[in-house]
Amino acid sequence: MARIFNNQEIRGIALLMPLVLLCVWLIADSFFADRATPAEKSTTTPIEEVAKPAITPFDPNTVTYEELRTMGIDKPVARNIVKYREGGRTYSLPEDVAVVYGVSDSLYALLKPHIVIAEEYRLKPKSYASNPASKRPSRTFRKVTFDPNTLSAEGFYELGCFTARQAEALVEYRERMGGFRSTLEFADCYLIDSALWAEMRPYITLSPVKPSAPTGGHSRTFRNIPFDPNALSAEGFYELGCFTARQAEALVEYRTRRGGFRSELEWRDCYLVDSLLWEQTKPFLRLTPPPRTLTELNSADSLTLVSLPGIGPRTAGDIIRYRQRLGGYHSVSQLLDLKVVTAENYALFCEEFWCDSCKIRKIDINFAPPKELAEHPYITTPRLRRILRTRQTKGGWKGLEDFLSDDIFTPEESAKLAPYFQFTSVVIE
């Protein structure tokens, strides 16, 4: 009987048969999987759909490790949340949990709606009166009728809303003003805030101010004579007729601290010149600008700096701190590097300074330790690495032009650093 397939065909069929069976099995499996019931499908939940941690409201200041684990928090994170308190620290804000090591942004987003900080742990504003060690009275007005023009320091203290030092300052302020001519002048006192003024206003009975001239009977009325506030002595201010002897002395002291009145507006802004007096004196003002005395920027202290226009305590502090980091200023324009110095403020005081380059602290670039170099604001971390690496292999530099040839600084950067570098002689191979 003749054979249907020869040996070669039988071997081909034997090789193809497993592949055919595999295809049939895959098609059948896919067909029956598509027809599975919803209940059968739910038994194969992907890993990503595993139930999220069952988080309940908790206070991180009191929650235990076991409670955190019950909520589904990982062991390292739960341990770190509890250990955060062991150093005496407190969770005063929900955001404090976010800084705990291991708490990711996504985990904090899950925890934040459930964080409840107890009242005793919450961040509270500092209260001056809450200091038990302070013997000062609380700022509570006693609601008694009083006359601010006749009260002594003890009388102001007995009102209950001023400390002993504030009471003495009120008396001194009143004497410099020559008395309070209206309740509004009393309200404008720097020791009276809006809340305190609202409490004491109904209880004020203001007596008329009496003239306080020692001789000659001068009243507080301007004499309508030309004057130069930059040239008058204390006696000269007193002779104008609108200032008491104490106020005249205070005006001279105020002028000395400011270095003179540079404009009519500076005279108007003096705390002893009210709006009425300004209108009276303005037509008779003959202001001679004071001779300009420049301030040396590398030796000026904070008191000197704040006396200049446009510089407050914060700006003065930043100027001094930046001067220490630089080693000194070689140009007034370097003040523009500070974030607190705006273009408007810079225009006010830029002409008040000069820089003594002899006061600049030099850096020996060939031998300075890495820490000293890193502290200079003009040397970035990449530049520092390049300096140290080149110095180790080369041995040092003879001048700034070597930096340019070694491609360490750009010409602009070299120009900025030139006043701060010195080059000790080294043997360069």
C-alpha contacts under 8 A as a table, 3 or more apart, distances in Angstrom:
res1	aa1	res2	aa2	distance
3	R	6	N	6.76
5	F	8	Q	7.95
5	F	9	E	5.81
5	F	10	I	6.23
6	N	9	E	5.47
6	N	10	I	6.34
7	N	10	I	5.13
7	N	11	R	6.36
8	Q	11	R	5.30
8	Q	12	G	6.45
9	E	12	G	5.06
9	E	13	I	6.26
10	I	13	I	5.18
10	I	14	A	6.20
11	R	14	A	5.07
11	R	15	L	6.36
12	G	15	L	5.21
12	G	16	L	6.33
13	I	16	L	5.15
13	I	17	M	5.97
14	A	17	M	5.47
14	A	18	P	7.66
15	L	18	P	6.73
15	L	19	L	7.75
16	L	19	L	5.41
16	L	20	V	6.35
17	M	20	V	5.14
17	M	21	L	6.29
18	P	21	L	5.13
18	P	22	L	6.19
19	L	22	L	5.14
19	L	23	C	6.35
20	V	23	C	5.29
20	V	24	V	6.33
21	L	24	V	5.12
21	L	25	W	6.24
22	L	25	W	5.13
22	L	26	L	6.30
23	C	26	L	5.22
23	C	27	I	6.25
24	V	27	I	5.29
24	V	28	A	6.22
25	W	28	A	5.19
25	W	29	D	6.12
26	L	29	D	5.16
26	L	30	S	6.19
27	I	30	S	5.28
27	I	31	F	6.21
28	A	31	F	5.10
28	A	32	F	6.32
29	D	32	F	5.40
29	D	33	A	6.08
30	S	33	A	5.15
30	S	34	D	6.33
31	F	34	D	5.52
31	F	35	R	6.76
32	F	35	R	5.19
32	F	36	A	6.48
33	A	36	A	5.26
36	A	40	E	6.06
36	A	41	K	6.59
37	T	40	E	5.17
37	T	41	K	6.34
38	P	41	K	5.00
38	P	42	S	6.22
39	A	42	S	5.27
39	A	43	T	6.95
40	E	43	T	5.63
40	E	44	T	7.78
41	K	44	T	5.83
41	K	45	T	7.85
42	S	45	T	5.90
45	T	49	E	6.34
45	T	50	V	7.34
46	P	49	E	5.48
46	P	50	V	7.19
47	I	50	V	5.65
52	K	72	G	7.84
53	P	71	M	5.51
53	P	72	G	4.51
53	P	73	I	7.01
54	A	70	T	7.91
54	A	71	M	5.02
54	A	72	G	6.47
55	I	71	M	4.89
55	I	72	G	7.37
55	I	111	L	7.27
55	I	114	H	7.21
56	T	71	M	7.03
56	T	114	H	6.18
57	P	113	P	8.00
57	P	114	H	4.30
57	P	115	I	5.86
57	P	116	V	6.48
58	F	63	V	6.36
58	F	114	H	6.28
58	F	115	I	5.43
58	F	116	V	5.74
59	D	62	T	5.62
59	D	63	V	5.76
59	D	115	I	5.87
59	D	116	V	5.00
59	D	117	I	5.36
59	D	118	A	6.83
60	P	63	V	5.29
60	P	81	I	7.21
60	P	82	V	7.65
60	P	91	Y	6.56
60	P	97	V	7.62
60	P	115	I	7.15
60	P	116	V	7.78
60	P	117	I	7.31
61	N	85	R	7.06
61	N	90	T	6.49
61	N	91	Y	5.98
61	N	117	I	7.53
61	N	121	Y	7.67
63	V	67	E	6.49
63	V	68	L	7.12
63	V	82	V	7.60
64	T	67	E	5.26
64	T	68	L	6.42
64	T	82	V	6.85
65	Y	68	L	5.22
65	Y	69	R	6.28
65	Y	78	A	5.76
65	Y	79	R	6.26
65	Y	82	V	6.49
66	E	69	R	5.06
66	E	70	T	6.16
67	E	70	T	5.00
67	E	71	M	6.44
68	L	71	M	5.14
68	L	72	G	6.71
68	L	73	I	5.60
68	L	78	A	5.77
69	R	72	G	5.09
69	R	73	I	5.05
69	R	74	D	6.63
69	R	75	K	6.74
69	R	78	A	6.66
70	T	73	I	7.34
73	I	77	V	6.67
73	I	78	A	5.96
74	D	77	V	5.48
74	D	78	A	6.08
75	K	78	A	5.18
75	K	79	R	6.04
76	P	79	R	5.14
76	P	80	N	6.17
76	P	102	G	7.31
77	V	80	N	5.09
77	V	81	I	6.21
77	V	100	V	8.00
77	V	101	Y	7.22
77	V	102	G	5.46
77	V	103	V	6.44
78	A	81	I	5.24
78	A	82	V	6.50
79	R	82	V	5.36
79	R	83	K	6.08
80	N	83	K	4.90
80	N	84	Y	6.04
80	N	100	V	6.61
80	N	101	Y	6.59
80	N	102	G	7.63
81	I	84	Y	5.41
81	I	85	R	7.55
81	I	97	V	7.33
81	I	100	V	6.34
82	V	85	R	5.86
82	V	86	E	7.28
83	K	86	E	5.11
83	K	87	G	7.56
84	Y	87	G	6.52
84	Y	89	R	6.53
84	Y	90	T	7.94
84	Y	100	V	7.20
85	R	88	G	5.53
85	R	89	R	4.99
85	R	90	T	6.09
86	E	89	R	7.02
90	T	121	Y	6.81
91	Y	94	P	7.00
91	Y	96	D	5.66
91	Y	97	V	7.08
91	Y	117	I	7.41
91	Y	121	Y	6.80
91	Y	122	R	7.64
92	S	96	D	7.01
92	S	117	I	6.79
92	S	121	Y	5.33
92	S	122	R	4.46
92	S	123	L	5.06
93	L	96	D	5.50
93	L	97	V	7.89
93	L	117	I	7.02
93	L	122	R	6.56
93	L	123	L	6.83
94	P	97	V	5.86
94	P	98	A	7.64
94	P	112	K	6.55
94	P	115	I	6.21
94	P	116	V	7.62
94	P	117	I	7.21
95	E	98	A	5.29
95	E	99	V	7.30
96	D	99	V	5.62
96	D	100	V	7.29
97	V	100	V	5.54
97	V	103	V	7.54
97	V	108	Y	7.44
98	A	103	V	5.97
98	A	104	S	7.38
98	A	105	D	7.39
98	A	108	Y	5.93
99	V	103	V	7.14
100	V	103	V	5.79
103	V	107	L	6.07
103	V	108	Y	6.27
104	S	107	L	5.21
104	S	108	Y	6.14
105	D	108	Y	5.15
105	D	109	A	6.17
106	S	109	A	5.11
106	S	110	L	6.58
107	L	110	L	5.13
107	L	111	L	6.26
108	Y	111	L	4.92
108	Y	112	K	5.75
109	A	112	K	5.52
109	A	113	P	7.64
110	L	113	P	6.91
110	L	114	H	7.93
111	L	114	H	5.52
111	L	115	I	6.38
112	K	115	I	5.31
117	I	121	Y	6.41
117	I	122	R	6.18
118	A	121	Y	5.53
118	A	122	R	6.43
119	E	122	R	5.34
126	K	130	S	7.95
127	S	130	S	5.21
127	S	131	N	7.24
128	Y	131	N	6.03
129	A	132	P	7.79
129	A	134	S	7.56
129	A	136	R	7.81
129	A	137	P	7.68
129	A	138	S	5.66
129	A	139	R	7.88
131	N	134	S	5.52
132	P	135	K	7.68
136	R	163	T	5.82
136	R	164	A	7.79
137	P	160	G	6.40
137	P	161	C	7.05
137	P	162	F	7.25
137	P	163	T	6.34
138	S	160	G	6.97
138	S	161	C	6.39
138	S	162	F	7.99
139	R	160	G	6.40
139	R	161	C	4.00
139	R	162	F	6.46
140	T	160	G	5.70
140	T	161	C	4.92
141	F	159	L	5.96
141	F	160	G	5.35
141	F	161	C	4.98
141	F	196	L	7.59
141	F	199	E	7.14
141	F	200	M	7.08
142	R	159	L	5.60
142	R	160	G	5.85
142	R	161	C	7.63
143	K	159	L	7.82
143	K	199	E	7.66
143	K	200	M	6.73
143	K	203	Y	6.79
144	V	159	L	7.48
144	V	203	Y	6.21
145	T	203	Y	4.46
145	T	204	I	5.91
145	T	205	T	6.92
146	F	151	L	7.56
146	F	203	Y	6.38
146	F	204	I	5.45
146	F	205	T	6.05
147	D	150	T	5.65
147	D	151	L	6.27
147	D	204	I	5.91
147	D	205	T	5.11
147	D	206	L	5.22
147	D	207	S	6.75
148	P	151	L	5.49
148	P	156	F	7.99
148	P	180	F	7.49
148	P	186	F	7.71
148	P	204	I	7.54
148	P	205	T	7.94
148	P	206	L	6.72
149	N	174	R	7.42
149	N	179	G	5.92
149	N	180	F	6.28
149	N	206	L	6.67
149	N	207	S	6.49
149	N	209	V	7.42
150	T	207	S	7.89
151	L	154	E	7.65
151	L	155	G	5.12
151	L	156	F	6.25
152	S	155	G	4.94
152	S	156	F	6.39
152	S	171	V	6.75
153	A	156	F	5.24
153	A	157	Y	6.23
153	A	164	A	7.51
153	A	167	A	4.88
153	A	168	E	5.07
153	A	170	L	7.47
153	A	171	V	6.12
154	E	157	Y	5.00
154	E	158	E	6.15
154	E	164	A	7.78
154	E	167	A	7.11
155	G	158	E	5.10
155	G	159	L	6.67
156	F	159	L	5.37
156	F	160	G	7.73
156	F	162	F	6.70
156	F	167	A	5.27
156	F	170	L	7.90
157	Y	160	G	5.92
157	Y	161	C	7.15
157	Y	162	F	5.43
157	Y	163	T	6.14
157	Y	164	A	5.84
157	Y	167	A	5.51
159	L	162	F	7.06
160	G	163	T	7.91
162	F	165	R	7.96
162	F	166	Q	5.62
162	F	167	A	5.89
163	T	166	Q	5.05
163	T	167	A	6.10
164	A	167	A	5.12
164	A	168	E	6.43
165	R	168	E	5.15
165	R	169	A	6.16
166	Q	169	A	4.91
166	Q	170	L	6.11
166	Q	191	L	7.41
167	A	170	L	5.12
167	A	171	V	6.55
168	E	171	V	5.27
168	E	172	E	6.35
169	A	172	E	5.05
169	A	173	Y	5.98
170	L	173	Y	5.01
170	L	174	R	6.09
170	L	191	L	7.62
171	V	174	R	5.11
171	V	175	E	6.25
172	E	175	E	5.13
172	E	176	R	6.25
173	Y	176	R	5.16
173	Y	177	M	6.19
174	R	177	M	5.06
174	R	178	G	5.99
174	R	179	G	4.95
174	R	180	F	6.63
175	E	178	G	4.91
175	E	179	G	6.02
175	E	246	R	7.25
176	R	179	G	7.69
176	R	244	T	7.32
176	R	246	R	5.63
176	R	247	Q	4.98
176	R	250	A	7.66
177	M	180	F	6.98
177	M	244	T	7.91
177	M	247	Q	6.86
177	M	272	L	7.03
178	G	209	V	7.54
178	G	211	P	7.89
178	G	212	S	7.05
178	G	243	F	7.80
178	G	244	T	6.37
178	G	247	Q	7.80
179	G	209	V	5.73
179	G	210	K	7.98
180	F	183	T	7.05
180	F	185	E	5.77
180	F	186	F	5.96
180	F	206	L	7.93
180	F	209	V	6.77
181	R	185	E	6.65
181	R	208	P	6.74
181	R	209	V	6.01
182	S	185	E	5.39
182	S	186	F	6.83
182	S	206	L	7.24
183	T	186	F	5.06
183	T	187	A	6.20
183	T	204	I	7.70
183	T	206	L	7.05
184	L	187	A	4.82
184	L	188	D	6.16
185	E	188	D	5.09
185	E	189	C	6.74
186	F	189	C	5.43
186	F	192	I	7.86
187	A	192	I	6.07
187	A	193	D	7.85
187	A	197	W	6.34
188	D	192	I	6.99
189	C	192	I	5.58
190	Y	193	D	7.37
192	I	196	L	6.19
192	I	197	W	6.16
193	D	196	L	5.46
193	D	197	W	6.13
194	S	197	W	5.09
194	S	198	A	6.24
195	A	198	A	5.27
195	A	199	E	6.60
196	L	199	E	5.18
196	L	200	M	6.33
197	W	200	M	5.34
197	W	201	R	5.68
198	A	201	R	5.61
199	E	202	P	7.28
200	M	203	Y	5.42
200	M	204	I	6.65
201	R	204	I	5.63
211	P	217	G	7.48
211	P	218	H	7.10
211	P	219	S	5.22
211	P	220	R	6.72
212	S	217	G	7.85
212	S	218	H	7.62
212	S	219	S	7.30
212	S	244	T	6.45
213	A	216	G	6.96
213	A	217	G	5.46
213	A	218	H	5.34
213	A	219	S	6.98
213	A	244	T	6.45
213	A	245	A	7.30
214	P	217	G	7.13
215	T	218	H	7.54
218	H	221	T	7.86
218	H	241	G	5.69
219	S	241	G	6.16
219	S	242	C	6.86
220	R	241	G	5.65
220	R	242	C	4.11
220	R	243	F	6.24
220	R	244	T	7.63
221	T	241	G	5.45
221	T	242	C	4.78
222	F	240	L	5.86
222	F	241	G	5.12
222	F	242	C	4.80
222	F	277	L	7.74
222	F	280	Q	7.10
222	F	281	T	7.41
223	R	240	L	5.69
223	R	241	G	5.85
223	R	242	C	7.64
224	N	240	L	7.93
224	N	280	Q	7.61
224	N	281	T	7.18
224	N	284	F	6.75
225	I	240	L	7.51
225	I	284	F	6.13
226	P	284	F	4.40
226	P	285	L	5.92
226	P	286	R	6.43
227	F	232	L	7.64
227	F	284	F	6.43
227	F	285	L	5.63
227	F	286	R	5.66
227	F	287	L	7.72
228	D	231	A	5.48
228	D	232	L	6.36
228	D	285	L	6.25
228	D	286	R	4.98
228	D	287	L	5.05
228	D	288	T	6.67
229	P	232	L	5.48
229	P	237	F	7.88
229	P	261	F	7.35
229	P	267	W	7.90
229	P	285	L	7.92
229	P	286	R	7.95
229	P	287	L	6.68
230	N	255	R	7.51
230	N	260	G	5.87
230	N	261	F	6.30
230	N	287	L	6.89
230	N	288	T	6.62
230	N	289	P	7.51
230	N	290	P	6.79
232	L	235	E	7.60
232	L	236	G	5.02
232	L	237	F	6.15
233	S	236	G	4.93
233	S	237	F	6.38
233	S	252	V	6.75
234	A	237	F	5.25
234	A	238	Y	6.26
234	A	245	A	7.53
234	A	248	A	4.85
234	A	249	E	5.10
234	A	251	L	7.45
234	A	252	V	6.11
235	E	238	Y	5.00
235	E	239	E	6.12
235	E	245	A	7.80
235	E	248	A	7.07
236	G	239	E	5.09
236	G	240	L	6.65
237	F	240	L	5.37
237	F	241	G	7.69
237	F	243	F	6.66
237	F	248	A	5.26
237	F	251	L	7.89
238	Y	241	G	5.87
238	Y	242	C	7.11
238	Y	243	F	5.41
238	Y	244	T	6.12
238	Y	245	A	5.89
238	Y	248	A	5.51
240	L	243	F	7.07
241	G	244	T	7.89
243	F	246	R	7.95
243	F	247	Q	5.61
243	F	248	A	5.90
244	T	247	Q	5.03
244	T	248	A	6.08
245	A	248	A	5.08
245	A	249	E	6.39
246	R	249	E	5.28
246	R	250	A	6.20
247	Q	250	A	4.90
247	Q	251	L	6.10
247	Q	272	L	7.44
248	A	251	L	5.13
248	A	252	V	6.56
249	E	252	V	5.29
249	E	253	E	6.37
250	A	253	E	5.04
250	A	254	Y	6.02
251	L	254	Y	5.01
251	L	255	R	6.08
251	L	272	L	7.60
252	V	255	R	5.12
252	V	256	T	6.17
253	E	256	T	5.12
253	E	257	R	6.30
254	Y	257	R	5.29
254	Y	258	R	6.42
255	R	258	R	5.25
255	R	259	G	5.97
255	R	260	G	4.85
255	R	261	F	6.65
256	T	259	G	5.07
256	T	260	G	6.16
257	R	260	G	7.77
257	R	307	S	6.86
258	R	261	F	7.27
258	R	307	S	5.84
258	R	308	L	7.10
259	G	290	P	7.42
260	G	289	P	7.69
260	G	290	P	5.69
261	F	264	E	7.39
261	F	266	E	5.76
261	F	267	W	6.09
261	F	287	L	7.97
261	F	289	P	6.89
261	F	290	P	6.92
262	R	266	E	6.58
262	R	289	P	5.29
262	R	290	P	6.45
263	S	266	E	5.38
263	S	267	W	6.81
263	S	287	L	7.33
263	S	289	P	7.14
264	E	267	W	5.15
264	E	268	R	6.26
264	E	285	L	7.94
264	E	287	L	7.17
265	L	268	R	4.89
265	L	269	D	6.13
266	E	269	D	5.08
266	E	270	C	6.47
267	W	270	C	5.38
267	W	273	V	7.55
268	R	273	V	6.14
268	R	274	D	7.69
268	R	275	S	7.91
268	R	278	W	6.00
269	D	273	V	7.00
270	C	273	V	5.49
271	Y	274	D	7.21
273	V	277	L	5.86
273	V	278	W	6.11
274	D	277	L	5.37
274	D	278	W	6.10
275	S	278	W	5.03
275	S	279	E	6.37
276	L	279	E	5.31
276	L	280	Q	6.41
277	L	280	Q	4.98
277	L	281	T	6.06
278	W	281	T	5.27
278	W	282	K	5.76
279	E	282	K	5.47
279	E	283	P	7.78
280	Q	283	P	7.08
281	T	284	F	5.41
281	T	285	L	6.11
282	K	285	L	5.32
292	R	352	E	7.93
293	T	352	E	7.58
294	L	351	E	7.76
294	L	352	E	5.06
294	L	353	F	5.20
294	L	354	W	6.35
295	T	300	A	6.89
295	T	352	E	6.02
295	T	353	F	4.70
295	T	354	W	6.16
296	E	299	S	5.88
296	E	300	A	6.07
296	E	353	F	5.72
296	E	354	W	5.06
296	E	355	C	5.59
296	E	356	D	6.69
297	L	300	A	5.44
297	L	329	Y	7.12
297	L	332	V	7.71
297	L	353	F	5.84
297	L	354	W	6.00
297	L	355	C	5.43
297	L	356	D	7.55
298	N	323	R	7.23
298	N	328	G	5.74
298	N	329	Y	6.25
298	N	355	C	6.34
298	N	356	D	6.68
298	N	359	K	6.64
298	N	360	I	7.80
300	A	304	T	5.93
300	A	305	L	6.55
301	D	304	T	5.43
301	D	305	L	6.35
301	D	320	I	7.72
302	S	305	L	5.02
302	S	306	V	6.18
302	S	313	P	7.38
302	S	316	A	5.59
302	S	317	G	6.77
302	S	320	I	7.58
303	L	306	V	5.43
303	L	307	S	6.42
304	T	307	S	5.36
304	T	308	L	7.12
305	L	308	L	5.63
305	L	311	I	6.49
305	L	312	G	7.90
305	L	316	A	5.75
306	V	309	P	7.54
306	V	311	I	5.15
306	V	312	G	5.22
306	V	313	P	6.07
306	V	316	A	6.26
307	S	311	I	7.40
308	L	311	I	5.98
308	L	349	F	6.79
308	L	352	E	7.78
309	P	348	L	6.16
309	P	349	F	6.09
310	G	345	N	5.14
310	G	346	Y	7.57
310	G	348	L	5.95
310	G	349	F	6.48
311	I	315	T	5.73
311	I	316	A	6.28
311	I	345	N	7.51
311	I	349	F	7.83
312	G	315	T	5.35
312	G	316	A	6.11
313	P	316	A	5.10
313	P	317	G	6.17
314	R	317	G	5.16
314	R	318	D	6.31
315	T	318	D	5.14
315	T	319	I	6.13
315	T	340	V	6.12
315	T	341	V	7.10
316	A	319	I	5.12
316	A	320	I	6.36
317	G	320	I	5.30
317	G	321	R	6.21
318	D	321	R	5.11
318	D	322	Y	5.99
318	D	338	L	7.40
318	D	340	V	7.80
319	I	322	Y	5.32
319	I	323	R	6.10
319	I	335	L	7.13
319	I	338	L	7.63
320	I	323	R	4.98
320	I	324	Q	6.35
321	R	324	Q	5.18
321	R	325	R	6.48
322	Y	325	R	5.06
322	Y	326	L	6.13
322	Y	338	L	7.98
323	R	326	L	5.16
323	R	327	G	5.84
323	R	328	G	4.89
323	R	329	Y	6.30
324	Q	327	G	5.18
324	Q	328	G	6.48
325	R	328	G	7.83
325	R	375	E	6.52
325	R	376	H	5.77
325	R	377	P	6.72
326	L	329	Y	6.99
326	L	376	H	5.76
326	L	377	P	6.55
327	G	360	I	5.47
327	G	361	R	4.67
327	G	362	K	7.12
327	G	420	Y	7.45
328	G	357	S	7.82
328	G	359	K	6.65
328	G	360	I	4.58
328	G	361	R	6.42
329	Y	332	V	6.94
329	Y	334	Q	6.90
329	Y	355	C	6.39
329	Y	356	D	7.98
329	Y	357	S	7.35
329	Y	360	I	6.83
330	H	334	Q	7.82
330	H	355	C	5.79
330	H	356	D	7.13
330	H	357	S	5.56
330	H	360	I	7.36
330	H	419	P	6.95
331	S	334	Q	5.75
331	S	354	W	7.76
331	S	355	C	6.16
332	V	335	L	5.95
332	V	350	C	6.63
332	V	353	F	6.79
332	V	354	W	6.83
332	V	355	C	6.84
333	S	336	L	5.76
333	S	350	C	7.70
334	Q	337	D	5.56
334	Q	338	L	7.97
335	L	338	L	5.75
335	L	341	V	6.89
335	L	346	Y	7.85
336	L	339	K	7.46
336	L	341	V	5.94
336	L	342	T	7.27
336	L	343	A	7.66
336	L	346	Y	7.33
337	D	341	V	7.78
338	L	341	V	5.53
339	K	342	T	7.26
341	V	345	N	6.19
341	V	346	Y	6.31
342	T	345	N	5.27
342	T	346	Y	6.07
343	A	346	Y	5.06
343	A	347	A	6.22
344	E	347	A	5.30
344	E	348	L	6.75
345	N	348	L	5.17
345	N	349	F	6.78
346	Y	349	F	5.54
346	Y	350	C	5.42
347	A	350	C	5.63
347	A	351	E	7.79
348	L	351	E	7.56
349	F	352	E	5.19
349	F	353	F	7.34
350	C	353	F	6.21
351	E	354	W	7.98
356	D	359	K	5.81
356	D	360	I	7.66
357	S	360	I	5.47
357	S	419	P	7.90
360	I	419	P	7.71
360	I	420	Y	7.05
361	R	420	Y	6.80
362	K	419	P	7.57
362	K	420	Y	4.81
362	K	421	F	5.51
362	K	422	Q	6.21
363	I	368	A	6.55
363	I	373	L	7.82
363	I	420	Y	5.89
363	I	421	F	4.90
363	I	422	Q	5.93
364	D	367	F	5.66
364	D	368	A	5.32
364	D	421	F	6.05
364	D	422	Q	5.00
364	D	423	F	5.84
364	D	424	T	6.63
365	I	368	A	5.44
365	I	396	G	7.81
365	I	421	F	6.10
365	I	422	Q	6.34
365	I	423	F	6.15
365	I	424	T	7.90
366	N	391	R	7.16
366	N	395	G	7.56
366	N	396	G	5.02
366	N	397	W	6.64
366	N	423	F	6.30
366	N	424	T	6.46
366	N	426	V	7.76
367	F	424	T	7.98
368	A	372	E	6.41
368	A	373	L	6.76
369	P	372	E	5.57
369	P	373	L	6.65
370	P	373	L	5.15
370	P	374	A	6.05
370	P	384	L	7.73
370	P	388	L	7.56
371	K	374	A	5.07
371	K	375	E	6.33
372	E	375	E	5.42
372	E	376	H	7.07
373	L	376	H	5.68
373	L	379	I	6.95
373	L	384	L	7.15
374	A	377	P	7.69
374	A	379	I	6.44
374	A	380	T	7.35
374	A	381	T	7.18
374	A	384	L	6.76
375	E	379	I	7.87
376	H	379	I	5.71
377	P	380	T	7.21
378	Y	413	E	7.90
378	Y	416	K	7.82
378	Y	417	L	7.17
379	I	383	R	6.09
379	I	384	L	6.29
380	T	383	R	5.23
380	T	384	L	6.12
381	T	384	L	4.99
381	T	385	R	6.32
382	P	385	R	5.26
382	P	386	R	6.38
383	R	386	R	5.11
383	R	387	I	6.15
383	R	408	I	6.65
383	R	409	F	7.54
384	L	387	I	5.07
384	L	388	L	6.23
385	R	388	L	5.31
385	R	389	R	6.05
386	R	389	R	5.15
386	R	390	T	5.96
386	R	408	I	6.60
387	I	390	T	5.30
387	I	391	R	5.88
387	I	408	I	6.99
388	L	391	R	5.09
388	L	392	Q	6.05
389	R	392	Q	5.29
389	R	393	T	6.49
390	T	393	T	5.27
390	T	394	K	5.65
390	T	395	G	7.58
390	T	396	G	7.76
391	R	394	K	5.12
391	R	395	G	4.87
391	R	396	G	4.99
391	R	397	W	7.82
392	Q	395	G	5.63
392	Q	396	G	7.80
394	K	428	I	6.51
394	K	429	E	7.07
395	G	426	V	7.11
395	G	427	V	7.22
395	G	428	I	5.97
395	G	429	E	7.83
396	G	426	V	6.30
396	G	427	V	7.84
396	G	428	I	6.67
397	W	400	L	7.68
397	W	402	D	5.98
397	W	403	F	7.52
397	W	423	F	6.87
397	W	426	V	7.29
397	W	428	I	7.43
398	K	402	D	6.64
398	K	423	F	6.02
398	K	424	T	7.64
398	K	425	S	6.72
398	K	426	V	7.38
399	G	402	D	5.63
399	G	403	F	7.44
399	G	423	F	6.31
400	L	403	F	5.25
400	L	404	L	6.87
400	L	414	S	6.67
400	L	418	A	7.13
401	E	404	L	5.15
401	E	405	S	6.40
402	D	405	S	5.05
402	D	406	D	6.06
403	F	406	D	5.09
403	F	407	D	6.05
403	F	408	I	5.29
403	F	409	F	5.96
403	F	414	S	7.71
404	L	407	D	4.97
404	L	408	I	6.24
404	L	409	F	5.91
404	L	410	T	6.52
404	L	411	P	6.90
404	L	414	S	7.81
405	S	408	I	7.85
407	D	410	T	7.15
409	F	412	E	7.89
409	F	413	E	5.70
409	F	414	S	5.87
410	T	413	E	5.18
410	T	414	S	6.14
411	P	414	S	5.07
411	P	415	A	6.21
412	E	415	A	5.21
412	E	416	K	6.49
413	E	416	K	5.16
413	E	417	L	6.29
414	S	417	L	5.15
414	S	418	A	5.85
415	A	418	A	5.25
415	A	419	P	8.00
416	K	419	P	7.17
417	L	420	Y	5.42
417	L	421	F	6.51
418	A	421	F	5.68
